[in-house]
Amino acid sequence: MSALPAHPAPATEIVSKTRIACDGGEGALGHPRVWLSIPEAEGWIDCPYCDKRFILEGSEAAKAHERMGGKAA
Ligand SMILES: [Zn+2]
């Protein structure tokens, strides 16, 4: 079973809380700030605006992300 979806995300951030805000950062991906809640059972969520992926630190998804060579920025 894969903990992460197969489709690539334009950016990934490891976070330590399930409740996070995303505004897309600067540039073309910018959007109004939205609050997102990471489902603890899944350990990740994609921002519906900019597709940035937030992964909960210590979750299975975070471990899968590390196995794929991903590192927190
Ligand atoms: Zn976003």
N, CA, C, O and the ligand as a Tripos MOL2 file, in Angstrom:
@<TRIPOS>MOLECULE
protein
  293   291    74     0     0
PROTEIN
NO_CHARGES

@<TRIPOS>ATOM
      1 N           0.8360   -1.1860    0.0000 N.3       1 MET1
      2 CA          0.0000    0.0000    0.0000 C.3       1 MET1
      3 C           0.8720    1.2380    0.0000 C.2       1 MET1
      4 O           1.8060    1.3550    0.7930 O.2       1 MET1
      5 N           0.5680    2.1340   -0.8710 N.am      2 SER2
      6 CA          1.3290    3.3760   -0.9350 C.3       2 SER2
      7 C           0.6540    4.4420   -0.0900 C.2       2 SER2
      8 O          -0.5580    4.6460   -0.1630 O.2       2 SER2
      9 N           1.4580    5.1080    0.7030 N.am      3 ALA3
     10 CA          0.9050    6.1370    1.5830 C.3       3 ALA3
     11 C           0.7010    7.4540    0.8470 C.2       3 ALA3
     12 O          -0.0250    8.3340    1.3090 O.2       3 ALA3
     13 N           1.3390    7.5710   -0.2830 N.am      4 LEU4
     14 CA          1.2470    8.8230   -1.0260 C.3       4 LEU4
     15 C           0.6240    8.5910   -2.3910 C.2       4 LEU4
     16 O           0.8080    7.5270   -2.9820 O.2       4 LEU4
     17 N          -0.1100    9.5710   -2.8990 N.am      5 PRO5
     18 CA         -0.6680    9.4570   -4.2450 C.3       5 PRO5
     19 C           0.4560    9.5030   -5.2800 C.2       5 PRO5
     20 O           1.5250   10.0630   -5.0380 O.2       5 PRO5
     21 N           0.1890    8.9110   -6.4180 N.am      6 ALA6
     22 CA          1.2330    8.7860   -7.4330 C.3       6 ALA6
     23 C           1.5140   10.0940   -8.1540 C.2       6 ALA6
     24 O           2.6280   10.3170   -8.6280 O.2       6 ALA6
     25 N           0.5200   10.9490   -8.2390 N.am      7 HIS7
     26 CA          0.7360   12.1680   -9.0190 C.3       7 HIS7
     27 C           1.7060   13.1000   -8.2980 C.2       7 HIS7
     28 O           1.6840   13.2010   -7.0710 O.2       7 HIS7
     29 N           2.5330   13.7610   -9.0470 N.am      8 PRO8
     30 CA          3.5330   14.6340   -8.4470 C.3       8 PRO8
     31 C           2.9270   15.9400   -7.9570 C.2       8 PRO8
     32 O           1.9730   16.4530   -8.5410 O.2       8 PRO8
     33 N           3.4810   16.4610   -6.8990 N.am      9 ALA9
     34 CA          3.0800   17.7700   -6.4080 C.3       9 ALA9
     35 C           4.1600   18.7750   -6.7960 C.2       9 ALA9
     36 O           5.3430   18.4340   -6.8210 O.2       9 ALA9
     37 N           3.7670   19.9980   -7.0960 N.am     10 PRO10
     38 CA          4.7500   21.0150   -7.4960 C.3      10 PRO10
     39 C           5.6850   21.3830   -6.3520 C.2      10 PRO10
     40 O           6.8030   21.8490   -6.5750 O.2      10 PRO10
     41 N           5.2200   21.1710   -5.1320 N.am     11 ALA11
     42 CA          6.0460   21.4830   -3.9660 C.3      11 ALA11
     43 C           5.5470   20.6470   -2.8060 C.2      11 ALA11
     44 O           4.3690   20.2980   -2.7370 O.2      11 ALA11
     45 N           6.4390   20.3340   -1.9100 N.am     12 THR12
     46 CA          6.0630   19.5480   -0.7430 C.3      12 THR12
     47 C           6.6690   20.1930    0.4900 C.2      12 THR12
     48 O           7.8130   20.6450    0.4800 O.2      12 THR12
     49 N           5.8840   20.2240    1.5400 N.am     13 GLU13
     50 CA          6.3940   20.7650    2.7900 C.3      13 GLU13
     51 C           6.0440   19.8180    3.9220 C.2      13 GLU13
     52 O           4.9010   19.3830    4.0600 O.2      13 GLU13
     53 N           7.0520   19.5060    4.7330 N.am     14 ILE14
     54 CA          6.8040   18.6920    5.9170 C.3      14 ILE14
     55 C           6.3760   19.6310    7.0390 C.2      14 ILE14
     56 O           7.0620   20.6060    7.3440 O.2      14 ILE14
     57 N           5.2500   19.3280    7.6380 N.am     15 VAL15
     58 CA          4.7350   20.1910    8.6960 C.3      15 VAL15
     59 C           4.5310   19.3790    9.9640 C.2      15 VAL15
     60 O           4.3900   18.1570    9.9210 O.2      15 VAL15
     61 N           4.5190   20.0790   11.0990 N.am     16 SER16
     62 CA          4.4100   19.3850   12.3800 C.3      16 SER16
     63 C           3.0100   19.4690   12.9700 C.2      16 SER16
     64 O           2.7300   18.8860   14.0170 O.2      16 SER16
     65 N           2.1300   20.2060   12.2820 N.am     17 LYS17
     66 CA          0.7520   20.3090   12.7690 C.3      17 LYS17
     67 C          -0.1920   19.8800   11.6620 C.2      17 LYS17
     68 O           0.1230   19.9890   10.4770 O.2      17 LYS17
     69 N          -1.3690   19.3850   12.0730 N.am     18 THR18
     70 CA         -2.3490   18.9600   11.0740 C.3      18 THR18
     71 C          -3.0920   20.1640   10.4930 C.2      18 THR18
     72 O          -3.6740   20.0760    9.4130 O.2      18 THR18
     73 N          -3.0690   21.2740   11.2060 N.am     19 ARG19
     74 CA         -3.8000   22.4490   10.7250 C.3      19 ARG19
     75 C          -2.7990   23.4630   10.2100 C.2      19 ARG19
     76 O          -1.9920   24.0040   10.9670 O.2      19 ARG19
     77 N          -2.8620   23.7100    8.9230 N.am     20 ILE20
     78 CA         -1.8830   24.5900    8.3090 C.3      20 ILE20
     79 C          -2.5890   25.5470    7.3410 C.2      20 ILE20
     80 O          -3.6950   25.2850    6.8700 O.2      20 ILE20
     81 N          -1.9200   26.6420    7.0700 N.am     21 ALA21
     82 CA         -2.4610   27.6130    6.1350 C.3      21 ALA21
     83 C          -1.5760   27.6360    4.9000 C.2      21 ALA21
     84 O          -0.3590   27.4830    4.9990 O.2      21 ALA21
     85 N          -2.1950   27.8280    3.7250 N.am     22 CYS22
     86 CA         -1.4340   27.9460    2.4930 C.3      22 CYS22
     87 C          -1.9300   29.1680    1.7330 C.2      22 CYS22
     88 O          -3.1330   29.3840    1.5840 O.2      22 CYS22
     89 N          -0.9870   29.9520    1.2610 N.am     23 ASP23
     90 CA         -1.3680   31.0570    0.3760 C.3      23 ASP23
     91 C          -0.6340   30.9500   -0.9600 C.2      23 ASP23
     92 O          -0.6270   31.8810   -1.7650 O.2      23 ASP23
     93 N          -0.0290   29.8070   -1.1670 N.am     24 GLY24
     94 CA          0.6220   29.5670   -2.4500 C.3      24 GLY24
     95 C           1.9890   30.2080   -2.5930 C.2      24 GLY24
     96 O           2.6610   30.0290   -3.6090 O.2      24 GLY24
     97 N           2.4030   30.9570   -1.5760 N.am     25 GLY25
     98 CA          3.6950   31.6130   -1.6830 C.3      25 GLY25
     99 C           3.6430   32.7620   -2.6720 C.2      25 GLY25
    100 O           2.5850   33.3320   -2.9380 O.2      25 GLY25
    101 N           4.7970   33.0850   -3.2040 N.am     26 GLU26
    102 CA          4.8650   34.2140   -4.1170 C.3      26 GLU26
    103 C           4.8210   33.7400   -5.5630 C.2      26 GLU26
    104 O           5.0770   32.5730   -5.8590 O.2      26 GLU26
    105 N           4.4930   34.6640   -6.4510 N.am     27 GLY27
    106 CA          4.5230   34.3340   -7.8700 C.3      27 GLY27
    107 C           3.2280   33.7280   -8.3650 C.2      27 GLY27
    108 O           2.1610   33.9670   -7.8000 O.2      27 GLY27
    109 N           3.3290   32.9500   -9.4130 N.am     28 ALA28
    110 CA          2.1650   32.4560  -10.1410 C.3      28 ALA28
    111 C           1.2690   31.5560   -9.2990 C.2      28 ALA28
    112 O           0.0720   31.4450   -9.5650 O.2      28 ALA28
    113 N           1.8450   30.9120   -8.2830 N.am     29 LEU29
    114 CA          1.0510   29.9810   -7.4890 C.3      29 LEU29
    115 C           0.3170   30.6660   -6.3460 C.2      29 LEU29
    116 O          -0.4100   30.0090   -5.6000 O.2      29 LEU29
    117 N           0.4920   31.9710   -6.1950 N.am     30 GLY30
    118 CA         -0.1470   32.6750   -5.0900 C.3      30 GLY30
    119 C          -1.6610   32.6180   -5.1760 C.2      30 GLY30
    120 O          -2.2320   32.6520   -6.2660 O.2      30 GLY30
    121 N          -2.3000   32.5330   -4.0340 N.am     31 HIS31
    122 CA         -3.7680   32.4890   -3.9770 C.3      31 HIS31
    123 C          -4.1950   32.9720   -2.5950 C.2      31 HIS31
    124 O          -3.3640   33.0760   -1.6920 O.2      31 HIS31
    125 N          -5.4890   33.2700   -2.4210 N.am     32 PRO32
    126 CA         -5.9430   33.6880   -1.0890 C.3      32 PRO32
    127 C          -5.6200   32.6220   -0.0570 C.2      32 PRO32
    128 O          -5.6680   31.4270   -0.3500 O.2      32 PRO32
    129 N          -5.2940   33.0570    1.1490 N.am     33 ARG33
    130 CA         -4.9100   32.0910    2.1770 C.3      33 ARG33
    131 C          -6.0760   31.1780    2.5460 C.2      33 ARG33
    132 O          -7.1920   31.6360    2.7910 O.2      33 ARG33
    133 N          -5.8000   29.9060    2.5780 N.am     34 VAL34
    134 CA         -6.8050   28.9300    2.9950 C.3      34 VAL34
    135 C          -6.2220   28.0930    4.1230 C.2      34 VAL34
    136 O          -5.0130   27.8710    4.2010 O.2      34 VAL34
    137 N          -7.1120   27.6360    4.9920 N.am     35 TRP35
    138 CA         -6.6950   26.7410    6.0610 C.3      35 TRP35
    139 C          -7.0190   25.3140    5.6570 C.2      35 TRP35
    140 O          -8.0970   25.0220    5.1390 O.2      35 TRP35
    141 N          -6.0720   24.4450    5.9030 N.am     36 LEU36
    142 CA         -6.2290   23.0390    5.5300 C.3      36 LEU36
    143 C          -5.9940   22.1760    6.7620 C.2      36 LEU36
    144 O          -5.1730   22.5080    7.6170 O.2      36 LEU36
    145 N          -6.7150   21.0730    6.8440 N.am     37 SER37
    146 CA         -6.5100   20.1170    7.9240 C.3      37 SER37
    147 C          -6.0340   18.8060    7.3350 C.2      37 SER37
    148 O          -6.6960   18.2280    6.4720 O.2      37 SER37
    149 N          -4.9050   18.3420    7.7920 N.am     38 ILE38
    150 CA         -4.3870   17.0650    7.3060 C.3      38 ILE38
    151 C          -5.1120   15.9330    8.0380 C.2      38 ILE38
    152 O          -5.0860   15.8710    9.2670 O.2      38 ILE38
    153 N          -5.7580   15.0410    7.2850 N.am     39 PRO39
    154 CA         -6.3810   13.8800    7.9410 C.3      39 PRO39
    155 C          -5.2790   13.0100    8.5600 C.2      39 PRO39
    156 O          -4.3870   12.5430    7.8520 O.2      39 PRO39
    157 N          -5.3400   12.7960    9.8640 N.am     40 GLU40
    158 CA         -4.2460   12.0830   10.5310 C.3      40 GLU40
    159 C          -4.0950   10.6580   10.0190 C.2      40 GLU40
    160 O          -2.9960   10.1040   10.0280 O.2      40 GLU40
    161 N          -5.1880   10.0690    9.5770 N.am     41 ALA41
    162 CA         -5.1190    8.6970    9.0670 C.3      41 ALA41
    163 C          -4.2990    8.6320    7.7800 C.2      41 ALA41
    164 O          -3.6870    7.6070    7.4800 O.2      41 ALA41
    165 N          -4.2880    9.7300    7.0210 N.am     42 GLU42
    166 CA         -3.5620    9.7340    5.7540 C.3      42 GLU42
    167 C          -2.2030   10.4120    5.8740 C.2      42 GLU42
    168 O          -1.2300    9.9840    5.2530 O.2      42 GLU42
    169 N          -2.1430   11.4590    6.6660 N.am     43 GLY43
    170 CA         -0.8610   12.1090    6.9230 C.3      43 GLY43
    171 C          -0.4400   13.1150    5.8690 C.2      43 GLY43
    172 O           0.6850   13.6120    5.9160 O.2      43 GLY43
    173 N          -1.3010   13.4250    4.9290 N.am     44 TRP44
    174 CA         -0.9350   14.4230    3.9220 C.3      44 TRP44
    175 C          -2.2020   15.0590    3.3640 C.2      44 TRP44
    176 O          -3.3030   14.5230    3.4930 O.2      44 TRP44
    177 N          -2.0120   16.2200    2.7390 N.am     45 ILE45
    178 CA         -3.1120   16.8740    2.0280 C.3      45 ILE45
    179 C          -2.5050   17.7320    0.9240 C.2      45 ILE45
    180 O          -1.4110   18.2770    1.0720 O.2      45 ILE45
    181 N          -3.2250   17.8400   -0.1700 N.am     46 ASP46
    182 CA         -2.8020   18.7320   -1.2470 C.3      46 ASP46
    183 C          -3.6430   20.0000   -1.1770 C.2      46 ASP46
    184 O          -4.8590   19.9310   -0.9960 O.2      46 ASP46
    185 N          -3.0050   21.1500   -1.3180 N.am     47 CYS47
    186 CA         -3.7550   22.4000   -1.3700 C.3      47 CYS47
    187 C          -4.6300   22.3980   -2.6250 C.2      47 CYS47
    188 O          -4.1380   22.1300   -3.7210 O.2      47 CYS47
    189 N          -5.9270   22.6950   -2.4700 N.am     48 PRO48
    190 CA         -6.8280   22.6700   -3.6350 C.3      48 PRO48
    191 C          -6.5490   23.7790   -4.6380 C.2      48 PRO48
    192 O          -6.9890   23.7060   -5.7850 O.2      48 PRO48
    193 N          -5.8230   24.7990   -4.2130 N.am     49 TYR49
    194 CA         -5.5260   25.9200   -5.1070 C.3      49 TYR49
    195 C          -4.2460   25.6900   -5.9030 C.2      49 TYR49
    196 O          -4.2500   25.7710   -7.1310 O.2      49 TYR49
    197 N          -3.1550   25.4050   -5.2030 N.am     50 CYS50
    198 CA         -1.8660   25.3750   -5.8850 C.3      50 CYS50
    199 C          -1.2460   23.9720   -5.9150 C.2      50 CYS50
    200 O          -0.1360   23.7930   -6.4140 O.2      50 CYS50
    201 N          -1.9690   22.9760   -5.3770 N.am     51 ASP51
    202 CA         -1.4970   21.5880   -5.3940 C.3      51 ASP51
    203 C          -0.2630   21.3490   -4.5370 C.2      51 ASP51
    204 O           0.3200   20.2650   -4.5800 O.2      51 ASP51
    205 N           0.1390   22.3400   -3.7660 N.am     52 LYS52
    206 CA          1.2550   22.0930   -2.8750 C.3      52 LYS52
    207 C           0.8550   21.0190   -1.8650 C.2      52 LYS52
    208 O          -0.2590   21.0140   -1.3410 O.2      52 LYS52
    209 N           1.7870   20.1190   -1.6120 N.am     53 ARG53
    210 CA          1.4890   19.0000   -0.7250 C.3      53 ARG53
    211 C           2.0720   19.2320    0.6630 C.2      53 ARG53
    212 O           3.2550   19.5380    0.8160 O.2      53 ARG53
    213 N           1.2310   19.0810    1.6490 N.am     54 PHE54
    214 CA          1.6800   19.1790    3.0350 C.3      54 PHE54
    215 C           1.6690   17.7890    3.6440 C.2      54 PHE54
    216 O           0.6650   17.0780    3.5850 O.2      54 PHE54
    217 N           2.7880   17.4130    4.2260 N.am     55 ILE55
    218 CA          2.9140   16.0760    4.8050 C.3      55 ILE55
    219 C           3.1850   16.2150    6.2980 C.2      55 ILE55
    220 O           4.0460   16.9870    6.7200 O.2      55 ILE55
    221 N           2.4420   15.4630    7.0750 N.am     56 LEU56
    222 CA          2.5760   15.5280    8.5300 C.3      56 LEU56
    223 C           3.8420   14.8050    8.9760 C.2      56 LEU56
    224 O           4.0780   13.6420    8.6480 O.2      56 LEU56
    225 N           4.6410   15.5410    9.7330 N.am     57 GLU57
    226 CA          5.9070   15.0070   10.2420 C.3      57 GLU57
    227 C           5.6640   13.7130   11.0160 C.2      57 GLU57
    228 O           4.7530   13.6430   11.8410 O.2      57 GLU57
    229 N           6.4630   12.7060   10.7550 N.am     58 GLY58
    230 CA          6.3760   11.4590   11.5070 C.3      58 GLY58
    231 C           5.3110   10.4990   11.0080 C.2      58 GLY58
    232 O           5.2040    9.3810   11.5120 O.2      58 GLY58
    233 N           4.5190   10.9150   10.0220 N.am     59 SER59
    234 CA          3.4630   10.0460    9.5100 C.3      59 SER59
    235 C           4.0390    9.0540    8.5010 C.2      59 SER59
    236 O           5.1730    9.1960    8.0440 O.2      59 SER59
    237 N           3.2420    8.0580    8.1680 N.am     60 GLU60
    238 CA          3.6620    7.0990    7.1460 C.3      60 GLU60
    239 C           3.9580    7.8210    5.8310 C.2      60 GLU60
    240 O           4.8900    7.4620    5.1110 O.2      60 GLU60
    241 N           3.1600    8.8350    5.5310 N.am     61 ALA61
    242 CA          3.3680    9.5950    4.2950 C.3      61 ALA61
    243 C           4.7260   10.2900    4.3140 C.2      61 ALA61
    244 O           5.4030   10.3700    3.2890 O.2      61 ALA61
    245 N           5.1230   10.7940    5.4880 N.am     62 ALA62
    246 CA          6.4220   11.4630    5.5980 C.3      62 ALA62
    247 C           7.5520   10.4610    5.3870 C.2      62 ALA62
    248 O           8.5600   10.7740    4.7550 O.2      62 ALA62
    249 N           7.3750    9.2520    5.9220 N.am     63 LYS63
    250 CA          8.3990    8.2220    5.7350 C.3      63 LYS63
    251 C           8.4970    7.8380    4.2600 C.2      63 LYS63
    252 O           9.5920    7.6480    3.7310 O.2      63 LYS63
    253 N           7.3440    7.7260    3.6040 N.am     64 ALA64
    254 CA          7.3360    7.3960    2.1840 C.3      64 ALA64
    255 C           8.0080    8.5010    1.3800 C.2      64 ALA64
    256 O           8.7350    8.2340    0.4230 O.2      64 ALA64
    257 N           7.7620    9.7180    1.7720 N.am     65 HIS65
    258 CA          8.3570   10.8750    1.1020 C.3      65 HIS65
    259 C           9.8820   10.8160    1.2400 C.2      65 HIS65
    260 O          10.6070   11.0850    0.2820 O.2      65 HIS65
    261 N          10.3580   10.4670    2.4220 N.am     66 GLU66
    262 CA         11.8080   10.3670    2.6440 C.3      66 GLU66
    263 C          12.4050    9.2340    1.8340 C.2      66 GLU66
    264 O          13.5030    9.3540    1.2910 O.2      66 GLU66
    265 N          11.6740    8.1330    1.7560 N.am     67 ARG67
    266 CA         12.1890    6.9950    0.9720 C.3      67 ARG67
    267 C          12.3390    7.3700   -0.4930 C.2      67 ARG67
    268 O          13.2070    6.8480   -1.1910 O.2      67 ARG67
    269 N          11.4840    8.2810   -0.9540 N.am     68 MET68
    270 CA         11.5540    8.7100   -2.3490 C.3      68 MET68
    271 C          12.6350    9.7730   -2.5570 C.2      68 MET68
    272 O          12.8060   10.2950   -3.6590 O.2      68 MET68
    273 N          13.3460   10.0780   -1.4990 N.am     69 GLY69
    274 CA         14.4380   11.0280   -1.6400 C.3      69 GLY69
    275 C          14.0480   12.4580   -1.3480 C.2      69 GLY69
    276 O          14.8670   13.3680   -1.4800 O.2      69 GLY69
    277 N          12.8160   12.6630   -0.9560 N.am     70 GLY70
    278 CA         12.3710   14.0100   -0.6680 C.3      70 GLY70
    279 C          12.9070   14.4910    0.6660 C.2      70 GLY70
    280 O          13.0200   13.7300    1.6270 O.2      70 GLY70
    281 N          13.2240   15.7330    0.6990 N.am     71 LYS71
    282 CA         13.6920   16.3320    1.9390 C.3      71 LYS71
    283 C          12.8750   17.5810    2.2160 C.2      71 LYS71
    284 O          12.4880   18.3000    1.2940 O.2      71 LYS71
    285 N          12.6220   17.8290    3.4620 N.am     72 ALA72
    286 CA         11.9460   19.0690    3.8030 C.3      72 ALA72
    287 C          12.8330   20.2470    3.4180 C.2      72 ALA72
    288 O          14.0510   20.2110    3.5940 O.2      72 ALA72
    289 N          12.2110   21.2730    2.9000 N.am     73 ALA73
    290 CA         12.9740   22.4390    2.4570 C.3      73 ALA73
    291 C          13.6420   23.1030    3.6550 C.2      73 ALA73
    292 O          14.3360   24.1070    3.4960 O.2      73 ALA73
    293 ZN         -1.8210   26.5750   -1.8360 Zn       74 ZN74
@<TRIPOS>BOND
     1     1     2 1
     2     2     3 1
     3     3     4 2
     4     3     5 am
     5     5     6 1
     6     6     7 1
     7     7     8 2
     8     7     9 am
     9     9    10 1
    10    10    11 1
    11    11    12 2
    12    11    13 am
    13    13    14 1
    14    14    15 1
    15    15    16 2
    16    15    17 am
    17    17    18 1
    18    18    19 1
    19    19    20 2
    20    19    21 am
    21    21    22 1
    22    22    23 1
    23    23    24 2
    24    23    25 am
    25    25    26 1
    26    26    27 1
    27    27    28 2
    28    27    29 am
    29    29    30 1
    30    30    31 1
    31    31    32 2
    32    31    33 am
    33    33    34 1
    34    34    35 1
    35    35    36 2
    36    35    37 am
    37    37    38 1
    38    38    39 1
    39    39    40 2
    40    39    41 am
    41    41    42 1
    42    42    43 1
    43    43    44 2
    44    43    45 am
    45    45    46 1
    46    46    47 1
    47    47    48 2
    48    47    49 am
    49    49    50 1
    50    50    51 1
    51    51    52 2
    52    51    53 am
    53    53    54 1
    54    54    55 1
    55    55    56 2
    56    55    57 am
    57    57    58 1
    58    58    59 1
    59    59    60 2
    60    59    61 am
    61    61    62 1
    62    62    63 1
    63    63    64 2
    64    63    65 am
    65    65    66 1
    66    66    67 1
    67    67    68 2
    68    67    69 am
    69    69    70 1
    70    70    71 1
    71    71    72 2
    72    71    73 am
    73    73    74 1
    74    74    75 1
    75    75    76 2
    76    75    77 am
    77    77    78 1
    78    78    79 1
    79    79    80 2
    80    79    81 am
    81    81    82 1
    82    82    83 1
    83    83    84 2
    84    83    85 am
    85    85    86 1
    86    86    87 1
    87    87    88 2
    88    87    89 am
    89    89    90 1
    90    90    91 1
    91    91    92 2
    92    91    93 am
    93    93    94 1
    94    94    95 1
    95    95    96 2
    96    95    97 am
    97    97    98 1
    98    98    99 1
    99    99   100 2
   100    99   101 am
   101   101   102 1
   102   102   103 1
   103   103   104 2
   104   103   105 am
   105   105   106 1
   106   106   107 1
   107   107   108 2
   108   107   109 am
   109   109   110 1
   110   110   111 1
   111   111   112 2
   112   111   113 am
   113   113   114 1
   114   114   115 1
   115   115   116 2
   116   115   117 am
   117   117   118 1
   118   118   119 1
   119   119   120 2
   120   119   121 am
   121   121   122 1
   122   122   123 1
   123   123   124 2
   124   123   125 am
   125   125   126 1
   126   126   127 1
   127   127   128 2
   128   127   129 am
   129   129   130 1
   130   130   131 1
   131   131   132 2
   132   131   133 am
   133   133   134 1
   134   134   135 1
   135   135   136 2
   136   135   137 am
   137   137   138 1
   138   138   139 1
   139   139   140 2
   140   139   141 am
   141   141   142 1
   142   142   143 1
   143   143   144 2
   144   143   145 am
   145   145   146 1
   146   146   147 1
   147   147   148 2
   148   147   149 am
   149   149   150 1
   150   150   151 1
   151   151   152 2
   152   151   153 am
   153   153   154 1
   154   154   155 1
   155   155   156 2
   156   155   157 am
   157   157   158 1
   158   158   159 1
   159   159   160 2
   160   159   161 am
   161   161   162 1
   162   162   163 1
   163   163   164 2
   164   163   165 am
   165   165   166 1
   166   166   167 1
   167   167   168 2
   168   167   169 am
   169   169   170 1
   170   170   171 1
   171   171   172 2
   172   171   173 am
   173   173   174 1
   174   174   175 1
   175   175   176 2
   176   175   177 am
   177   177   178 1
   178   178   179 1
   179   179   180 2
   180   179   181 am
   181   181   182 1
   182   182   183 1
   183   183   184 2
   184   183   185 am
   185   185   186 1
   186   186   187 1
   187   187   188 2
   188   187   189 am
   189   189   190 1
   190   190   191 1
   191   191   192 2
   192   191   193 am
   193   193   194 1
   194   194   195 1
   195   195   196 2
   196   195   197 am
   197   197   198 1
   198   198   199 1
   199   199   200 2
   200   199   201 am
   201   201   202 1
   202   202   203 1
   203   203   204 2
   204   203   205 am
   205   205   206 1
   206   206   207 1
   207   207   208 2
   208   207   209 am
   209   209   210 1
   210   210   211 1
   211   211   212 2
   212   211   213 am
   213   213   214 1
   214   214   215 1
   215   215   216 2
   216   215   217 am
   217   217   218 1
   218   218   219 1
   219   219   220 2
   220   219   221 am
   221   221   222 1
   222   222   223 1
   223   223   224 2
   224   223   225 am
   225   225   226 1
   226   226   227 1
   227   227   228 2
   228   227   229 am
   229   229   230 1
   230   230   231 1
   231   231   232 2
   232   231   233 am
   233   233   234 1
   234   234   235 1
   235   235   236 2
   236   235   237 am
   237   237   238 1
   238   238   239 1
   239   239   240 2
   240   239   241 am
   241   241   242 1
   242   242   243 1
   243   243   244 2
   244   243   245 am
   245   245   246 1
   246   246   247 1
   247   247   248 2
   248   247   249 am
   249   249   250 1
   250   250   251 1
   251   251   252 2
   252   251   253 am
   253   253   254 1
   254   254   255 1
   255   255   256 2
   256   255   257 am
   257   257   258 1
   258   258   259 1
   259   259   260 2
   260   259   261 am
   261   261   262 1
   262   262   263 1
   263   263   264 2
   264   263   265 am
   265   265   266 1
   266   266   267 1
   267   267   268 2
   268   267   269 am
   269   269   270 1
   270   270   271 1
   271   271   272 2
   272   271   273 am
   273   273   274 1
   274   274   275 1
   275   275   276 2
   276   275   277 am
   277   277   278 1
   278   278   279 1
   279   279   280 2
   280   279   281 am
   281   281   282 1
   282   282   283 1
   283   283   284 2
   284   283   285 am
   285   285   286 1
   286   286   287 1
   287   287   288 2
   288   287   289 am
   289   289   290 1
   290   290   291 1
   291   291   292 2
@<TRIPOS>SUBSTRUCTURE
     1 MET1         2 RESIDUE 1 A MET
     2 SER2         6 RESIDUE 1 A SER
     3 ALA3        10 RESIDUE 1 A ALA
     4 LEU4        14 RESIDUE 1 A LEU
     5 PRO5        18 RESIDUE 1 A PRO
     6 ALA6        22 RESIDUE 1 A ALA
     7 HIS7        26 RESIDUE 1 A HIS
     8 PRO8        30 RESIDUE 1 A PRO
     9 ALA9        34 RESIDUE 1 A ALA
    10 PRO10       38 RESIDUE 1 A PRO
    11 ALA11       42 RESIDUE 1 A ALA
    12 THR12       46 RESIDUE 1 A THR
    13 GLU13       50 RESIDUE 1 A GLU
    14 ILE14       54 RESIDUE 1 A ILE
    15 VAL15       58 RESIDUE 1 A VAL
    16 SER16       62 RESIDUE 1 A SER
    17 LYS17       66 RESIDUE 1 A LYS
    18 THR18       70 RESIDUE 1 A THR
    19 ARG19       74 RESIDUE 1 A ARG
    20 ILE20       78 RESIDUE 1 A ILE
    21 ALA21       82 RESIDUE 1 A ALA
    22 CYS22       86 RESIDUE 1 A CYS
    23 ASP23       90 RESIDUE 1 A ASP
    24 GLY24       94 RESIDUE 1 A GLY
    25 GLY25       98 RESIDUE 1 A GLY
    26 GLU26      102 RESIDUE 1 A GLU
    27 GLY27      106 RESIDUE 1 A GLY
    28 ALA28      110 RESIDUE 1 A ALA
    29 LEU29      114 RESIDUE 1 A LEU
    30 GLY30      118 RESIDUE 1 A GLY
    31 HIS31      122 RESIDUE 1 A HIS
    32 PRO32      126 RESIDUE 1 A PRO
    33 ARG33      130 RESIDUE 1 A ARG
    34 VAL34      134 RESIDUE 1 A VAL
    35 TRP35      138 RESIDUE 1 A TRP
    36 LEU36      142 RESIDUE 1 A LEU
    37 SER37      146 RESIDUE 1 A SER
    38 ILE38      150 RESIDUE 1 A ILE
    39 PRO39      154 RESIDUE 1 A PRO
    40 GLU40      158 RESIDUE 1 A GLU
    41 ALA41      162 RESIDUE 1 A ALA
    42 GLU42      166 RESIDUE 1 A GLU
    43 GLY43      170 RESIDUE 1 A GLY
    44 TRP44      174 RESIDUE 1 A TRP
    45 ILE45      178 RESIDUE 1 A ILE
    46 ASP46      182 RESIDUE 1 A ASP
    47 CYS47      186 RESIDUE 1 A CYS
    48 PRO48      190 RESIDUE 1 A PRO
    49 TYR49      194 RESIDUE 1 A TYR
    50 CYS50      198 RESIDUE 1 A CYS
    51 ASP51      202 RESIDUE 1 A ASP
    52 LYS52      206 RESIDUE 1 A LYS
    53 ARG53      210 RESIDUE 1 A ARG
    54 PHE54      214 RESIDUE 1 A PHE
    55 ILE55      218 RESIDUE 1 A ILE
    56 LEU56      222 RESIDUE 1 A LEU
    57 GLU57      226 RESIDUE 1 A GLU
    58 GLY58      230 RESIDUE 1 A GLY
    59 SER59      234 RESIDUE 1 A SER
    60 GLU60      238 RESIDUE 1 A GLU
    61 ALA61      242 RESIDUE 1 A ALA
    62 ALA62      246 RESIDUE 1 A ALA
    63 LYS63      250 RESIDUE 1 A LYS
    64 ALA64      254 RESIDUE 1 A ALA
    65 HIS65      258 RESIDUE 1 A HIS
    66 GLU66      262 RESIDUE 1 A GLU
    67 ARG67      266 RESIDUE 1 A ARG
    68 MET68      270 RESIDUE 1 A MET
    69 GLY69      274 RESIDUE 1 A GLY
    70 GLY70      278 RESIDUE 1 A GLY
    71 LYS71      282 RESIDUE 1 A LYS
    72 ALA72      286 RESIDUE 1 A ALA
    73 ALA73      290 RESIDUE 1 A ALA
    74 ZN74       293 GROUP 0 **** ****
